[in-house]
Amino acid sequence: MLESLFILMDFQIPIKNIKGKSFRIVSFNTFSCSCSAFALVVLLGFANCVLCDKNPMDSAPLGFEISGSAYDSDSYVDGNRKGNNLVSENGIFEFGFFEKDGGEFVVEIRYNLGLKTANLPVWTVGGGVRVPINSTLKLSMDGRLILFENPSNSIVWSSNTSNSGVESVTLLNNGNLVLIDSQNTVIWESFHRPTNTLLPGQFLQYPQNLRPPSTKSITSYYTFVIRPEGIALMWESNITYWKPNLSTSRATIKEVRFDSNGVLGLYDNSNKVIWSISSTDFGDTSVNLRHLRIDQDGNLRIYSWNNVLRSWKVGWQAVEDQCNVFGSCGLYSVCGYNSTGPICGCLYSDSVDEGNSIPSSDSGSGCKKMVDLANCKHHTSMLLMKQTVLYGLYPPHDIDMMLSEESCKEYCSNDTTCLALTSKNDGSGLCTLKRTGFISGSTGPSIPSTSFLKVCLVPQAVATKGGNPNAAPKSISFPFQGNYRKVIGAIAFVILVTVSVILGIQMFTLLFVYHKRRKNSEKIVIGAKTNLNNIALVRLSFKEVEELTSGFSTPLGSSVFKGVLPEKMAVVVKVVEGTVVSEKDFVKATAVLGGTHHRNLVSVKGFCFEPKQKVVLIYEYISNGSADKWVFEDQIERNWQKRVDIALGVTRALAYLHTECQLCIPHGNLKLENVLFDERMVPKLTDFGIKSFLCSSSSSSSNQSPSEEDIYMLGKLLIEIVLCGRDAAGDYSLDQVMEKVIIEQKYLDNEDLSGVERVVRIALWCMQNQPFLRPSVGEVMKVLEGTLSVDRPPSSFAYRYGDDTEKEVVVGEIESGS
């Protein structure tokens, strides 16, 4: 029988998976012989078993859908399958919709281990993009895996595999989601597009990276990167807080691999291991589940599943001391220690000064941020923080000097731009000044540094010098002792003289004030008009406003007029249209607007509240007109840097209004017409806060908050600056905008085009239909400054073409399929 002639034949055997959801034809080659039927059966059975062991799977054909609206948290108990989610054949992994905080959903692969706390995500669609419950994931008939929102059918993410022969989607036993064709060839797989986790058998190649999932619209600042020279953990793109010590070999790095035995290895182009690290349970055969993950706290860890305790345990972490992870506790916080290990505390507490800090919703740490030190009621003082090092986050702006601790403290006290300092007491004499309000730090017994934080001075009662304040007073000799009448007479005389002196001083003061007021009563109005630059805010009558504007004879725009003070100083008077709130609320709101001080804001100088006449605000006059004339009339078209300066000026002003004022001040009417240039061509934002603070008609029925609307309008304004035109009202994709820029602005060089693309990317993020996808104004500012990178934006738009058919445009991570 062994000498029998074997003929190569092709057998096609139908195999239905045990979930009963799909019917597949699995093709493979084997041998048939002229031997007995029994041998043939054995041979076919062996081949079939080998295939099942090699590639057990749960598959779904074209047309397969997972609906977010089918998600029912009550039906998901102890890891049981929800709705029509896809589960691997071995039951360890599940793919589908999962709920996040706030009622939003993500589509991801996660463990299916029976406990909610154990079911960690290992891969997420779109890097963690969040969608509402009325969303659907579908394997379309053209072979794309698509995530879209209903009922608009706007695409949020796609695998970009149309017309590639895809026949089904499969979740493998190793956690890899694959799209395969009729020959079981993998067309697309999640293993090639890692997000924050590497599973056994998965690798990372340049320029891929791992990044913790976003929190709503805030992207994580931490990244695990691989470069030709090595691997590192980074905060943003400029701070490296961990990297392994590699050998002196200059071989180019090829990839990072994670093995099932718990070994993380770094390989060069010749497939040689140049660095590796293993989990503490390396070689333990009882451990059959492991993964590598970068966590929200910025640390990289290897996790192993303890089947007895039914929980994950850490087998290795890159940064042993969590306080050495840059900014791990968030803004305005300090990483310290107690008996259990590292803990996060705040730089200061309410006990320091009730008016010294304000709640911060964007710090990520729950700590409070400082108010503007210029608003301190008293002088500033330096808060001592021993064995502490401070560092600035956004961006550092640190200045190193060689000074003693006392000299360093004195220098910072006298420097209005210095907000904190760290002085090394290791003998180096290094003093580092901090010139940013976004500060974090760490403290510990082994840190050889003393830091000082500038805070508002807190008045304190002066204690009696020396002695016990509770001790009985010493006896004193009284000079009039022994003569009672003399004592009484002397006391009466002293009282009489004292009362007479006090009454005389009061009468003299009253007479002086009376005559002074009477003498200057006619000059009060003129003084108010001529000194608007020297006072915080002045209230004028409507008659005085008419005098300033010569009867509103010089209009500058809609409801805006030019006025001239007696000393020829120009001002701008804006008539507030619409229904106005009460006088009390108006004055309160105007006081808030008048308290703003920023290089890129037009100052509010005064107001008039006479509803029967006109209600007006008075601004400083800005001489060089509005930005729309410069942008749309091609005066700056050939100067890309000037356009960037305009965008940065507007964004910095908006960031000040949103995050640095004691109250968030939404602009409410952001457009280029409200951006003015002074004599040095510095852009200044005007007309801010009026709709939100002054007019009751400004209340919007939209679900968006005023600050979210500001972000959308900022994105639209950025597109107008890029395109030098008003055609930014429609929906755009990144490629469409860049194509238009390249065609119409051929003078831009490659470096300019790179900057243009960065601005367009963040602008399209700002214009996302879903407010939760939009970045914060601080993130926009950092992108424009070049200190923060930005991913390609997703598109929630659908474009209609001439044939009236809808073409789905997919951008962002969609095109790479991640």
C-alpha positions in Angstrom: 0.0 0.0 0.0 2.9 2.3 0.7 4.1 1.8 -2.9 0.8 2.8 -4.3 0.8 5.6 -6.8 -0.4 8.9 -5.2 -2.2 11.4 -7.4 -2.5 15.0 -6.4 -6.1 16.0 -6.2 -8.1 18.9 -4.9 -10.9 18.3 -2.4 -13.5 20.8 -1.4 -15.2 20.0 1.9 -18.0 22.1 3.4 -17.3 23.0 7.0 -19.9 24.8 9.2 -18.5 26.4 12.3 -19.9 25.5 15.6 -21.6 28.9 16.1 -23.8 28.0 13.2 -23.6 31.5 11.7 -21.9 30.9 8.4 -21.2 28.2 5.9 -17.7 28.1 4.4 -16.1 26.0 1.6 -12.6 25.3 2.8 -10.2 24.3 0.0 -7.0 22.3 0.5 -4.8 19.8 -1.3 -4.2 16.3 -0.2 -3.3 12.9 -1.8 -5.6 10.1 -2.9 -4.4 6.6 -3.5 -5.5 3.4 -5.0 -5.5 1.9 -1.6 -8.4 1.0 0.5 -11.3 3.4 1.2 -10.4 3.2 4.9 -6.9 4.8 4.3 -8.5 7.6 2.3 -11.0 8.3 5.1 -8.1 8.4 7.6 -6.1 10.7 5.4 -9.0 13.1 4.9 -9.9 13.1 8.6 -6.3 13.9 9.4 -6.2 16.8 7.0 -9.5 18.2 8.2 -8.3 18.1 11.9 -5.0 19.8 11.0 -6.9 22.6 9.4 -9.3 23.0 12.3 -6.4 23.1 14.8 -4.5 25.6 12.7 -7.2 28.1 12.0 -10.4 27.7 14.2 -12.5 30.8 13.7 -15.9 32.5 13.8 -16.7 34.0 10.4 -19.4 36.2 9.0 -20.1 36.7 5.2 -20.6 39.9 3.2 -23.6 41.9 4.4 -22.9 41.0 8.1 -23.9 43.8 10.5 -23.4 44.8 14.1 -25.8 47.4 15.4 -25.1 49.7 18.3 -28.8 50.1 18.9 -28.9 46.3 19.6 -26.6 46.8 22.6 -28.3 45.8 25.8 -26.2 46.0 28.9 -28.7 44.1 30.9 -28.4 41.1 28.6 -24.6 41.0 29.0 -23.9 39.2 32.2 -20.6 37.5 33.2 -19.2 37.9 29.7 -22.1 36.3 27.8 -22.4 37.4 24.1 -24.4 40.5 23.3 -26.6 40.8 20.3 -24.7 39.7 17.2 -21.2 40.6 18.3 -18.4 38.4 16.7 -16.7 36.0 19.1 -13.6 33.9 18.4 -14.0 30.1 18.2 -12.2 29.6 21.5 -14.5 32.2 23.2 -11.6 34.3 24.4 -12.1 37.4 22.3 -15.2 39.4 21.3 -15.6 42.1 18.6 -18.5 44.6 18.6 -20.0 47.6 20.2 -19.2 48.5 23.8 -20.5 51.4 25.9 -18.2 54.1 27.3 -18.9 56.8 29.8 -21.6 59.3 28.8 -23.6 56.9 26.7 -21.1 56.9 23.8 -19.9 53.7 22.1 -16.7 52.3 20.6 -16.2 49.3 18.4 -13.4 47.2 19.6 -11.9 43.7 20.2 -11.7 42.8 23.9 -11.2 39.8 26.0 -14.3 37.7 26.8 -13.3 36.2 30.1 -16.5 36.4 32.1 -15.7 39.4 34.3 -16.3 43.0 33.3 -13.0 44.1 34.9 -11.1 41.4 33.1 -12.4 42.1 29.6 -9.8 44.6 28.6 -9.8 46.1 25.0 -7.0 45.0 22.8 -7.8 46.8 19.5 -10.3 49.7 18.8 -11.7 50.9 15.5 -10.3 54.2 14.4 -8.0 54.4 17.4 -10.9 54.8 19.8 -13.4 57.0 17.8 -16.6 57.3 19.8 -20.0 57.0 18.1 -23.6 57.3 19.3 -25.8 54.3 19.9 -27.6 54.6 16.6 -24.5 53.4 14.7 -23.8 50.3 12.6 -20.7 48.3 11.7 -21.2 46.5 8.4 -19.2 44.3 6.0 -20.4 45.9 2.8 -20.9 44.0 -0.4 -17.8 45.6 -2.0 -15.6 44.1 0.7 -15.2 47.1 3.1 -15.7 46.9 6.9 -17.5 50.2 7.5 -18.6 52.0 10.7 -21.3 54.6 10.0 -24.0 56.6 11.9 -27.7 56.2 11.3 -29.9 57.6 9.8 -27.5 59.9 7.9 -25.3 57.0 6.8 -22.2 59.2 7.3 -19.0 57.1 7.4 -16.9 57.3 10.6 -14.3 54.6 9.7 -13.6 52.1 6.9 -11.1 49.3 6.2 -10.5 50.7 2.7 -10.6 47.3 1.1 -13.2 47.8 -1.6 -13.0 45.5 -4.6 -10.2 43.4 -3.0 -12.0 40.1 -3.2 -13.0 40.1 0.5 -15.6 37.4 1.2 -15.9 37.3 5.0 -14.7 38.7 8.3 -13.2 36.4 10.9 -12.1 36.8 14.5 -9.2 34.4 15.0 -8.4 32.6 18.3 -5.3 34.9 18.8 -7.5 38.0 18.8 -6.7 39.1 15.2 -9.6 40.4 13.2 -9.1 39.5 9.5 -10.9 40.0 6.2 -10.3 37.1 3.9 -11.1 36.1 0.3 -12.5 32.9 -1.1 -9.1 31.2 -0.9 -8.7 32.1 2.8 -6.1 34.7 1.9 -5.9 37.5 4.4 -6.6 40.8 2.7 -6.7 43.0 5.8 -6.0 42.4 9.5 -6.1 44.3 12.8 -2.7 42.9 13.8 -1.1 45.2 11.2 -2.8 48.2 12.7 -2.2 48.2 16.5 -3.7 50.8 18.7 -2.6 50.5 22.4 -1.9 46.8 22.7 0.3 44.0 21.3 -1.0 40.5 21.5 1.3 37.4 21.3 2.6 37.1 17.7 2.0 40.8 16.9 4.8 43.2 16.0 5.4 46.9 15.7 7.3 48.5 12.8 8.4 52.1 12.1 6.5 54.4 11.9 3.8 52.6 13.9 3.2 53.4 17.5 1.0 52.5 20.5 -1.1 55.2 22.1 -3.6 55.0 25.0 -7.2 55.5 23.8 -8.5 59.0 23.7 -10.8 60.4 26.4 -13.7 61.9 24.5 -12.1 64.5 22.3 -8.8 64.7 24.2 -6.1 62.6 22.6 -3.5 61.0 24.9 -0.2 62.8 25.1 1.7 59.5 25.7 3.1 57.3 22.9 5.2 54.1 22.6 7.3 54.7 19.5 9.7 52.7 17.4 12.4 54.4 15.4 15.3 53.4 13.3 17.6 54.1 16.3 15.4 52.4 19.0 12.2 52.4 21.0 11.0 55.0 23.5 8.1 56.2 25.6 7.3 59.8 24.8 5.1 62.7 26.0 3.9 64.5 22.9 6.7 64.6 20.4 9.5 66.2 22.4 9.8 64.6 25.8 11.4 61.2 26.1 11.0 59.8 29.6 12.0 56.2 29.0 14.2 54.2 26.5 16.2 51.0 27.0 20.0 50.9 27.0 20.9 49.4 23.7 24.2 47.9 22.6 26.7 50.0 20.7 25.5 48.2 17.5 24.6 50.7 14.8 22.2 48.2 13.1 18.9 49.7 11.9 15.9 48.7 14.0 13.4 46.6 12.1 10.6 45.8 14.5 9.4 45.1 18.0 7.9 41.6 18.6 5.8 40.3 21.5 5.9 36.5 22.1 3.5 34.3 23.8 6.1 33.4 26.5 6.1 37.0 27.7 9.2 38.2 25.9 9.4 41.7 24.3 12.2 41.8 21.8 13.8 44.4 19.6 15.1 43.1 16.2 17.4 44.6 13.6 17.3 44.1 9.8 19.2 40.9 10.1 16.6 39.5 12.4 19.0 39.6 15.3 17.8 40.4 18.9 19.5 43.6 20.1 17.4 44.1 23.2 14.8 42.1 25.0 12.9 42.0 28.3 10.7 39.2 29.8 7.8 39.0 32.2 8.5 37.8 35.7 6.4 34.7 34.9 8.5 33.7 31.9 8.4 30.0 31.4 5.4 29.5 33.5 3.3 27.0 31.5 0.2 27.7 33.5 0.0 31.2 32.0 -1.7 31.1 28.6 -2.8 34.7 28.1 -0.5 37.7 27.9 -0.5 41.1 26.3 1.7 44.3 26.2 -0.2 47.6 26.7 0.6 51.3 27.1 -1.8 52.5 29.8 -3.5 55.8 30.3 -0.9 56.7 32.9 1.9 56.6 30.3 3.6 53.4 31.5 4.2 50.3 29.3 3.4 47.0 30.9 3.2 43.3 30.2 0.1 41.7 31.7 -0.5 38.0 32.4 -3.8 36.3 33.2 -4.0 34.5 36.6 -6.6 31.9 36.0 -6.9 31.1 39.7 -7.6 34.6 40.9 -9.4 35.5 37.6 -7.5 38.7 37.2 -4.7 40.4 35.3 -1.3 40.9 37.0 1.7 43.0 35.9 4.7 41.0 34.9 6.9 43.9 33.8 6.6 47.7 33.5 9.0 50.0 31.7 9.1 52.8 34.3 9.5 51.3 37.7 8.9 54.5 39.5 5.6 55.9 38.2 6.6 59.4 39.4 9.3 59.3 36.7 6.6 59.2 34.0 6.4 62.7 32.7 3.2 64.4 33.8 1.6 61.2 35.0 -0.5 63.0 37.5 -1.8 65.6 35.1 -1.8 69.4 35.3 -1.3 71.4 38.6 -0.4 68.2 40.5 2.6 66.5 42.2 3.4 62.8 42.2 4.4 61.7 45.7 4.4 58.7 47.9 2.6 57.1 50.9 2.8 53.6 52.5 1.1 52.0 49.4 3.2 53.6 46.7 3.0 56.6 44.3 0.0 58.9 44.7 -1.1 62.1 43.1 -1.6 65.3 45.0 -2.3 68.9 44.1 0.3 71.7 43.9 -1.8 73.7 46.4 -5.1 73.4 48.2 -8.0 75.7 49.2 -6.4 76.0 52.6 -3.8 78.3 51.0 -6.2 80.9 49.9 -9.8 80.6 48.9 -9.4 83.1 46.1 -6.1 81.7 44.9 -7.2 78.9 42.6 -10.2 78.0 40.4 -11.6 74.7 39.4 -10.1 73.1 36.4 -12.1 70.7 34.3 -9.3 70.1 31.7 -6.4 69.3 34.0 -7.1 65.6 34.0 -6.1 65.5 37.6 -9.0 67.2 39.4 -6.6 69.8 40.8 -7.2 73.5 40.5 -5.3 76.0 38.3 -4.0 79.3 39.4 -5.8 82.5 38.6 -3.9 85.2 36.9 -1.4 86.5 39.4 -2.1 90.0 38.1 -5.5 89.7 39.8 -4.1 89.1 43.3 -5.7 91.4 45.8 -2.4 91.6 47.6 1.2 91.0 46.6 2.5 87.6 45.6 4.5 85.3 47.7 6.6 82.1 47.1 5.2 78.8 48.3 8.0 76.5 49.5 8.0 72.9 48.3 11.0 70.9 49.7 12.4 67.8 47.9 10.3 68.6 44.9 11.0 69.1 41.2 8.6 71.1 39.0 8.3 71.0 35.2 6.2 72.9 32.6 4.0 70.9 30.3 2.7 73.3 27.6 5.5 73.8 26.5 8.2 74.0 29.1 9.6 77.5 28.5 12.2 76.8 31.2 15.2 79.0 31.7 18.3 77.6 33.4 20.5 79.9 35.4 23.4 79.4 37.8 22.2 81.0 41.1 21.9 80.1 44.7 18.6 79.1 46.1 17.9 82.4 47.7 19.1 84.4 44.7 17.0 82.2 42.4 13.9 82.8 44.6 14.5 86.6 44.6 15.0 86.7 40.9 11.7 84.9 40.3 9.9 87.1 42.8 10.9 90.2 40.8 10.2 88.7 37.4 6.5 89.0 36.5 6.9 86.2 33.8 8.2 83.7 36.3 5.5 81.5 37.9 7.6 78.9 39.6 11.2 77.7 40.0 13.2 74.6 40.9 16.6 75.0 42.6 19.0 72.0 42.7 20.7 71.5 46.0 23.1 68.9 44.8 25.9 71.4 44.6 25.4 72.2 41.0 23.8 75.6 41.7 21.3 75.1 38.9 18.2 77.3 39.0 15.4 76.6 36.6 12.7 79.2 36.1 9.2 78.2 34.9 7.4 80.6 32.6 4.2 78.6 32.0 1.1 78.2 34.1 0.7 74.5 33.0 2.9 73.0 35.7 3.3 69.5 37.2 6.0 67.9 39.3 7.1 65.1 41.6 8.2 64.9 45.2 10.1 62.4 47.2 12.8 62.0 50.0 15.5 61.3 47.4 14.9 64.3 45.2 17.8 66.8 45.6 15.7 69.9 44.7 13.7 72.7 46.4 10.9 74.3 44.4 8.9 77.5 44.9 5.5 78.3 43.4 4.3 81.9 43.1 0.9 82.4 44.7 -1.2 85.3 45.9 -0.1 86.6 49.3 -2.4 85.7 52.2 -2.7 88.3 54.9 -2.0 87.0 58.4 -2.3 88.4 61.9 1.0 89.4 63.4 1.8 87.4 66.4 3.2 89.0 69.6 6.9 88.8 69.7 8.1 86.4 72.3 6.4 85.1 75.4 3.3 83.0 75.8 0.2 84.7 74.5 -1.9 82.9 77.1 0.2 84.0 80.0 -1.2 86.4 82.6 0.0 90.1 82.0 2.7 91.4 84.2 1.7 94.1 86.8 2.5 97.7 85.8 2.9 100.8 87.9 0.3 103.5 87.3 1.5 107.1 87.7 -1.7 108.5 89.2 -1.9 105.9 91.9 -3.0 107.3 95.3 -4.9 110.3 94.0 -8.3 109.3 92.7 -9.6 112.7 91.7 -6.4 113.5 89.8 -6.7 110.3 87.9 -10.4 110.9 87.0 -9.6 114.5 85.9 -6.7 113.4 83.8 -8.7 110.7 82.0 -11.6 113.2 81.3 -9.1 115.7 79.9 -7.5 113.2 77.6 -10.9 112.0 76.4 -12.1 115.6 75.8 -9.0 116.5 73.8 -9.1 113.3 71.8 -12.8 113.8 70.9 -12.2 117.4 69.9 -9.3 116.5 67.7 -11.3 113.7 66.0 -14.3 116.0 65.3 -12.0 118.7 64.0 -10.3 116.3 61.6 -13.7 115.0 60.4 -15.0 118.5 59.8 -11.9 119.5 57.9 -12.1 116.3 55.7 -15.8 116.9 54.9 -15.2 120.5 53.9 -12.2 119.6 51.8 -14.1 116.8 50.0 -17.1 119.0 49.4 -15.1 121.8 47.9 -13.0 119.4 45.9 -16.1 117.7 44.4 -17.7 121.1 43.7 -14.6 122.4 42.0 -14.2 119.3 39.8 -17.8 118.4 39.1 -17.7 119.9 35.6 -14.5 118.0 34.8 -15.7 114.5 35.6 -17.2 113.8 32.2 -14.2 115.2 30.4 -11.8 113.2 32.6 -13.8 110.0 31.9 -13.6 110.7 28.2 -9.9 111.6 28.0 -8.7 108.8 30.3 -10.3 105.7 29.0 -6.9 104.2 28.5 -6.0 104.7 32.1 -9.0 103.2 33.9 -10.6 99.7 33.9 -14.1 100.6 32.8 -16.2 103.9 32.6 -19.9 104.4 32.3 -21.1 107.2 30.1 -24.5 108.6 29.4 -26.1 108.4 26.0 -25.6 112.2 25.5 -21.9 111.7 26.1 -21.8 108.9 23.6 -23.5 111.1 21.1 -20.8 113.7 21.7 -18.0 111.2 21.2 -19.5 110.0 17.9 -20.7 113.3 16.6 -24.2 111.9 16.5 -23.1 108.5 15.2 -22.0 110.1 12.0 -19.0 107.8 11.1 -20.1 104.2 10.7 -17.4 101.5 10.6 -19.8 98.5 10.1 -23.1 97.2 11.1 -24.1 99.0 14.4 -20.4 100.1 14.8 -19.3 103.8 14.8 -16.1 105.7 15.3 -15.8 108.2 18.1 -13.2 110.8 19.0 -12.3 112.0 22.4 -11.5 115.6 23.2 -7.8 114.8 23.1 -8.2 113.4 19.6 -8.0 109.8 20.7 -10.2 107.5 18.6 -12.5 104.9 20.1 -15.1 102.5 18.7 -18.8 102.5 19.8 -20.8 99.3 19.2 -24.6 99.5 19.6 -25.9 96.2 21.2 -28.8 95.0 19.1 -31.6 92.7 20.2 -33.3 92.2 23.6 -31.0 93.2 26.4 -30.9 91.7 29.9 -31.5 93.8 33.1 -29.2 96.7 34.0 -27.8 94.7 36.8 -26.9 91.7 34.6 -25.6 94.0 31.9 -23.2 95.9 34.2 -22.0 92.6 35.7 -21.4 91.1 32.2 -19.7 94.2 31.0 -17.4 94.2 34.0 -16.4 90.6 33.1 -15.6 91.7 29.5 -13.8 94.8 30.7 -11.6 92.6 32.9 -10.0 90.8 30.0 -6.5 91.7 29.1 -4.7 89.9 26.3 -2.3 90.9 23.4 -4.8 89.5 20.9 -8.0 91.0 22.3 -9.5 94.4 21.7 -9.9 96.1 25.1 -13.4 97.0 26.3 -13.1 100.6 27.7 -16.6 101.6 28.7 -20.4 101.3 28.3 -23.7 103.0 28.2 -26.9 101.5 29.5 -30.0 103.5 28.6 -32.5 101.0 27.1 -34.9 103.8 26.0 -32.1 105.3 24.0 -29.3 102.8 23.0 -27.2 100.3 24.8 -23.5 100.5 23.7 -20.1 99.1 24.4 -16.9 101.2 23.9 -13.7 99.6 22.6 -10.3 100.8 21.8 -9.9 101.8 18.2 -7.7 99.5 16.0 -6.3 101.3 13.1 -5.5 98.8 10.2 -8.9 97.3 9.5 -10.2 93.8 9.6 -8.6 90.5 8.6 -11.2 89.7 6.0 -10.0 92.5 3.7 -6.4 91.2 4.0 -7.2 87.6 3.5 -9.9 87.8 0.8 -8.3 90.7 -1.2 -5.0 88.8 -1.7 -2.9 91.2 0.4 -1.3 88.3 2.3 -1.9 85.5 -0.2 1.8 85.1 -0.9 2.8 85.2 2.7 1.9 81.9 4.4 3.6 82.9 7.7 1.4 86.0 8.0 -1.7 83.7 7.7 -0.3 81.5 10.4 0.2 84.5 12.6 -3.4 85.5 12.1 -4.6 82.0 12.9 -2.4 81.8 16.0 -3.4 85.2 17.3 -7.1 84.3 17.0 -6.6 80.9 18.6 -4.6 82.3 21.5 -7.2 85.0 22.2 -9.9 82.3 22.1 -7.9 80.1 24.4 -7.6 83.0 26.9 -11.3 83.6 26.8 -12.2 79.9 27.2 -9.6 78.7 29.8 -7.7 81.6 31.4 -10.5 83.9 32.5 -12.2 83.3 35.8 -15.4 82.6 33.8 -15.4 81.0 30.4 -16.3 83.6 27.9 -17.6 82.2 24.6 -17.0 84.5 21.6 -20.2 83.6 19.9 -19.5 85.4 16.6 -16.1 84.2 15.4 -15.3 85.4 11.9 -12.6 87.2 10.1 -14.6 90.5 10.2 -14.1 90.4 13.9 -10.3 90.1 13.7 -8.6 93.5 13.5 -5.0 94.6 12.9 -3.2 97.2 15.0 -0.5 99.5 13.8 2.1 96.7 14.1 -0.2 94.3 12.3 -0.9 92.3 15.4 -4.3 90.5 15.1 -6.8 91.4 17.7 -10.2 89.7 18.3 -13.2 91.9 19.0 -17.0 91.5 19.5 -16.5 88.7 22.0 -19.0 87.5 24.6 -21.8 89.8 23.6 -24.2 87.2 22.4 -23.6 84.9 25.4 -23.4 87.5 28.1 -25.6 90.4 27.0 -28.4 89.3 24.8 -31.1 87.0 26.1 -31.9 86.1 22.4 -28.5 84.4 22.2 -29.8 81.2 23.9 -29.5 78.5 21.2 -31.7 75.5 20.7 -28.7 73.6 19.5 -27.3 70.8 21.6 -23.9 72.4 21.3 -22.5 74.6 24.1 -21.3 78.1 23.1 -17.7 77.0 23.5 -18.2 74.0 21.2 -19.8 76.4 18.6 -16.7 78.6 18.9 -14.5 75.6 18.0 -16.6 74.9 14.9 -16.4 78.5 13.8 -12.7 78.5 14.5 -12.3 75.5 12.1 -14.3 77.3 9.4 -12.2 80.5 9.9 -8.9 78.5 9.6 -10.2 77.0 6.3 -11.0 80.5 5.0 -7.4 81.6 5.9 -5.9 78.6 4.1 -8.1 79.0 0.9 -8.1 82.8 1.0 -11.8 82.7 0.2 -15.3 82.5 1.6 -16.1 79.0 0.2 -15.5 77.3 3.5 -19.2 76.8 4.2 -19.4 73.4 2.6 -18.0 70.1 3.8 -14.4 69.2 2.9 -12.0 66.3 3.1 -8.3 66.8 3.7 -7.4 65.7 0.2 -9.9 68.1 -1.4 -8.6 71.1 0.5 -5.0 70.3 -0.2 -5.7 69.7 -3.9 -7.4 73.1 -4.1 -4.4 74.7 -2.2 -1.8 73.2 -4.6 -3.7 74.3 -7.7 -4.5 77.8 -6.6 -1.4 78.6 -4.5 1.5 77.3 -6.6 4.0 79.6 -4.9 4.0 77.6 -1.7 7.1 75.5 -1.1 7.2 72.0 0.5 7.7 73.4 4.0 4.8 75.7 3.6 2.6 72.9 2.3 3.5 70.8 5.4 2.3 73.7 7.5 -0.8 74.1 5.4 -1.7 70.5 5.9 -1.3 70.7 9.6 -3.6 73.7 9.8 -6.2 72.0 7.5 -6.1 68.8 9.6 -6.9 70.6 12.9 -9.5 72.8 11.1 -11.4 69.7 9.8 -11.3 68.2 13.3 -12.8 71.5 14.6 -15.6 71.2 12.0 -16.7 67.6 12.9 -20.5 67.3 13.1 -20.3 65.5 16.4 -19.1 68.1 19.1 -17.3 65.4 21.1 -14.9 64.8 18.2 -13.7 68.4 18.2 -10.5 69.3 20.0 -10.1 71.8 22.7 -8.9 75.3 21.9 -5.7 74.5 23.8 -5.0 71.5 21.5 -5.7 73.7 18.4 -3.3 76.3 19.7 -0.5 73.7 20.3 -1.0 72.2 16.8 -0.7 75.7 15.2 2.4 76.4 17.3 3.9 73.1 16.1 4.3 71.6 19.5 1.6 68.9 19.0 1.1 66.6 16.1 -2.4 65.9 14.7 -3.8 62.8 13.0 -5.7 62.8 9.7 -9.3 63.7 10.6 -12.2 61.3 10.1 -15.1 62.6 8.0 -18.7 62.6 9.1 -19.8 64.2 5.8 -21.3 62.8 2.6 -20.7 64.5 -0.7 -23.2 64.7 -3.6 -22.0 64.8 -7.2 -23.6 65.6 -10.5 -25.3 62.3 -11.0 -27.1 62.9 -7.6 -25.5 59.8 -6.2 -24.0 59.8 -2.8 -20.2 59.2 -2.7 -18.8 58.3 0.7 -15.5 60.0 1.4 -13.3 58.4 4.0 -10.3 60.1 5.4 -8.1 60.0 8.5 -7.0 56.7 9.8 -9.6 55.2 7.5 -7.2 55.3 4.5 -4.6 53.3 6.3 -7.3 51.1 7.7 -6.4 51.6 11.3 
